[in-house]
């Protein structure tokens, strides 16, 4: 199938993928831009998985103060090179993360950072809420409620405030694929006037 330069440019603008990658994806998808986008995203996720073990020793610390001066965020986001740290797409991604933290109020970067005693307390509360149900059902309900808890308190498990069809983890993987380097959110802190830290 002959793929026009216009449609390749359209896909490139939409995905930030390379020209040849766009052309190849469009050929595989018989010119369907949506299918080609999905193909590129799947390939990008595979690339991101390969890069996830690489060291992230560069990056930025960014700050956000809400317009009412009542909420502030500091975040450290790391990547592999100073070149990517200074990239406009990386900087915009970090800004989106500060806005996410300001509005969605996560408490931890990931579920691995949630203290064991917090998880135990949550499980105990959930078990108490479904007391009297059969044991096999209780475990499923507790697991489901714990998953929902993670989605509320863990930044990477939250739905992105600008696009509730993707999680922050999905966004990170897309940025890794787009920028070609591993990216890691190291830490953050959120301040709110009158709130104990």
Secondary structure per residue as TSV (DSSP state, phi and psi in degrees):
chain	resnum	aa	ss	phi	psi
A	1	X	-	360.0	136.8
A	2	X	-	-85.7	122.6
A	3	X	-	-105.9	124.6
A	4	X	-	-74.8	155.4
A	5	X	H	-64.4	-31.8
A	6	X	H	-63.8	-43.7
A	7	X	H	-70.9	-33.5
A	8	X	H	-63.8	-44.3
A	9	X	H	-63.5	-40.2
A	10	X	H	-59.4	-45.7
A	11	X	H	-67.8	-40.3
A	12	X	H	-61.8	-43.9
A	13	X	H	-62.6	-34.6
A	14	X	H	-76.1	-34.7
A	15	X	H	-114.2	-15.9
A	16	X	-	64.3	15.2
A	17	X	-	-79.0	163.3
A	18	X	-	-65.1	155.7
A	19	X	H	-57.9	-46.8
A	20	X	H	-66.8	-37.4
A	21	X	H	-63.3	-40.6
A	22	X	H	-64.2	-45.4
A	23	X	H	-62.4	-44.2
A	24	X	H	-62.8	-43.7
A	25	X	H	-64.2	-39.7
A	26	X	H	-66.1	-37.9
A	27	X	H	-64.0	-43.2
A	28	X	H	-65.1	-32.5
A	29	X	T	-94.9	13.2
A	30	X	T	53.3	40.2
A	31	X	T	83.3	-1.2
A	32	X	-	-79.7	112.0
A	33	X	H	-63.0	-40.9
A	34	X	H	-63.7	-45.8
A	35	X	H	-64.1	-40.0
A	36	X	H	-64.5	-38.7
A	37	X	H	-60.8	-45.8
A	38	X	H	-61.4	-42.2
A	39	X	H	-60.5	-44.8
A	40	X	H	-65.1	-39.5
A	41	X	H	-64.3	-42.7
A	42	X	H	-62.6	-43.0
A	43	X	H	-64.4	-39.3
A	44	X	H	-62.3	-39.6
A	45	X	H	-66.4	-36.3
A	46	X	H	-66.5	-40.7
A	47	X	H	-64.6	-42.2
A	48	X	H	-61.1	-40.0
A	49	X	H	-62.1	-39.2
A	50	X	H	-66.6	-34.6
A	51	X	H	-85.6	-11.2
A	52	X	T	-64.6	-16.1
A	53	X	T	-94.9	-4.3
A	54	X	S	-76.3	147.2
A	55	X	-	-66.7	140.8
A	56	X	-	-119.5	95.8
A	57	X	-	-111.3	-0.9
A	58	X	E	-113.8	-177.3
A	59	X	E	141.6	-158.7
A	60	X	E	-141.9	156.9
A	61	X	E	-112.1	126.5
A	62	X	E	-123.6	153.8
A	63	X	E	-126.7	151.2
A	64	X	E	-141.0	130.4
A	65	X	E	-120.1	123.1
A	66	X	-	-64.8	154.7
A	67	X	T	-58.0	-26.7
A	68	X	T	-86.8	1.1
A	69	X	S	58.2	28.1
A	70	X	S	-108.9	-15.1
A	71	X	E	-131.3	133.9
A	72	X	E	-138.1	150.0
A	73	X	E	-134.4	138.4
A	74	X	E	-122.3	136.4
A	75	X	E	-141.7	146.0
A	76	X	E	-114.7	118.9
A	77	X	E	-121.3	126.4
A	78	X	E	-110.3	153.5
A	79	X	E	-142.5	-172.9
A	80	X	S	-89.0	-26.6
A	81	X	-	-138.6	154.7
A	82	X	H	-64.6	-30.9
A	83	X	H	-58.2	-48.3
A	84	X	H	-70.4	-37.9
A	85	X	H	-57.6	-30.8
A	86	X	T	-93.0	-3.4
A	87	X	-	-67.1	137.4
A	88	X	H	-61.1	-38.3
A	89	X	H	-66.1	-39.8
A	90	X	H	-64.5	-44.9
A	91	X	H	-61.2	-41.8
A	92	X	H	-65.0	-39.5
A	93	X	H	-60.5	-45.4
A	94	X	H	-63.4	-40.2
A	95	X	H	-62.1	-42.3
A	96	X	H	-59.1	-38.5
A	97	X	H	-64.1	-39.9
A	98	X	H	-65.0	-39.1
A	99	X	H	-65.7	-39.4
A	100	X	H	-58.9	-48.2
A	101	X	H	-65.0	-42.4
A	102	X	H	-60.8	-42.4
A	103	X	H	-90.5	-36.5
A	104	X	H	-94.8	-9.2
A	105	X	-	52.4	50.4
A	106	X	-	-67.1	159.0
A	107	X	S	-108.0	-22.1
A	108	X	B	-135.6	157.6
A	109	X	S	-70.3	-50.3
A	110	X	S	-141.9	169.9
A	111	X	G	-65.3	-23.2
A	112	X	G	-65.7	-22.0
A	113	X	G	-89.7	-8.7
A	114	X	S	-72.7	122.4
A	115	X	-	-60.5	144.8
A	116	X	H	-56.9	-38.0
A	117	X	H	-67.0	-31.8
A	118	X	H	-67.8	-43.5
A	119	X	H	-63.3	-44.8
A	120	X	H	-60.6	-42.9
A	121	X	H	-63.8	-43.7
A	122	X	H	-61.2	-45.9
A	123	X	H	-59.7	-41.2
A	124	X	H	-62.3	-43.4
A	125	X	H	-62.4	-45.2
A	126	X	H	-64.4	-40.5
A	127	X	H	-63.1	-39.0
A	128	X	H	-65.3	-36.4
A	129	X	H	-66.7	-27.8
A	130	X	T	-114.6	24.2
A	131	X	T	-54.9	138.8
A	132	X	T	96.9	-12.7
A	133	X	S	-84.2	159.5
A	134	X	-	-58.7	144.7
A	135	X	H	-53.7	-44.0
A	136	X	H	-65.4	-31.4
A	137	X	H	-75.9	-39.1
A	138	X	H	-57.4	-47.5
A	139	X	H	-60.1	-41.6
A	140	X	H	-65.5	-42.0
A	141	X	H	-65.3	-44.8
A	142	X	H	-61.2	-44.5
A	143	X	H	-60.9	-42.2
A	144	X	H	-64.0	-43.4
A	145	X	H	-67.4	-36.1
A	146	X	H	-66.9	-39.1
A	147	X	H	-60.6	-43.0
A	148	X	H	-64.6	-38.7
A	149	X	H	-59.0	-46.4
A	150	X	H	-59.3	-40.9
A	151	X	H	-66.3	-22.7
A	152	X	H	-87.3	-40.1
A	153	X	H	-103.4	-13.1
A	154	X	B	-105.2	120.6
A	155	X	G	-51.5	-50.1
A	156	X	G	-68.6	-19.9
A	157	X	G	-91.4	-9.6
A	158	X	S	-73.7	151.6
A	159	X	E	-73.7	138.2
A	160	X	E	-65.0	128.6
A	161	X	T	-63.9	-24.7
A	162	X	T	-89.7	-11.0
A	163	X	E	-159.7	92.8
A	164	X	E	-75.6	15.1
A	165	X	E	-97.8	-7.4
A	166	X	E	-126.8	146.2
A	167	X	E	-90.3	169.2
A	168	X	H	-63.4	-35.6
A	169	X	H	-61.5	-40.5
A	170	X	H	-60.8	-42.9
A	171	X	H	-62.5	-42.6
A	172	X	H	-60.8	-46.6
A	173	X	H	-61.5	-39.3
A	174	X	H	-64.6	-40.9
A	175	X	H	-67.5	-37.4
A	176	X	H	-60.8	-45.7
A	177	X	H	-65.1	-40.9
A	178	X	H	-69.7	-44.8
A	179	X	H	-91.2	-14.6
A	180	X	S	77.8	16.6
A	181	X	S	-136.5	154.8
A	182	X	-	-67.7	143.9
A	183	X	-	-130.9	136.1
A	184	X	E	-137.8	134.5
A	185	X	E	-85.6	113.2
A	186	X	E	-79.9	-49.8
A	187	X	E	-167.0	164.8
A	188	X	E	-153.8	162.6
A	189	X	E	-140.8	140.3
A	190	X	E	-120.2	128.9
A	191	X	E	-112.1	141.4
A	192	X	E	-138.4	133.1
A	193	X	T	-56.8	130.2
A	194	X	T	84.5	-1.1
A	195	X	-	-104.7	135.3
A	196	X	-	-70.3	140.0
A	197	X	-	-88.9	360.0
